[in-house]
Amino acid sequence: MSSSAEYWAGGNQVWRAEHVGEIGPIHLKTSGILPRGFEAMAAEHKEAQEADGGEKAGVDHYFDIPLNAAKEVIGFKHDENIPGIDYEGFEALRKISSSADAKPWWCLWK
């Protein structure tokens, strides 16, 4: 499993954090000016990984490091519920076909 997050401002990459589990459970590559609190948060995940057996652990705590770095900037994580959101209020939409859908996109003469 892999995870990554990066922050851009004014067309420039400010920071990037990447974990590629296939390289190893303690793989972490970073660059740039990381968000405030990154080092402490990464240290907590490293400690949890070591407590569960380090490289031989059956769990990958490092996976969440880039995701939590993004959460520090934007305020939420993709797999967490956001307070105040009515998740039951969403509905799935489906495409209604039209006559334009009946012909291939490349076929202009039909």
C-alpha positions, 0 to 999 in steps of 0.5 A: 500500500502506498500513500502520499500527500503534497501541498502546492502554493502559487504554482510551487510545491511546498512539501511532499510526504510519501510512503510506499509500503512495497519498499518497506513498512517504515519507508517515508520520503519527505521534501520541502517545508513540512506542516507544523507538527509533522515531526511529532506526528511522524514520531508517534507513528514510528513509535507505534510501528516499533511497538507492533514489531517494526519492519516485521509487524503485520501492520503499517502505521507509516501509511497514515503519515502523509494522510495526517500531514494533509489533514493538518493543512486541510482539516480532515482525512478522507476516511473520517467522518466530518462533524455536521455533515449529513451523510445519509442526505447524499444520493447517487446520481446516474447519467440519463442517455441522450441521442448524442450518446447513441453515436461514437464520439469520433463519428461527426457525420451520423 
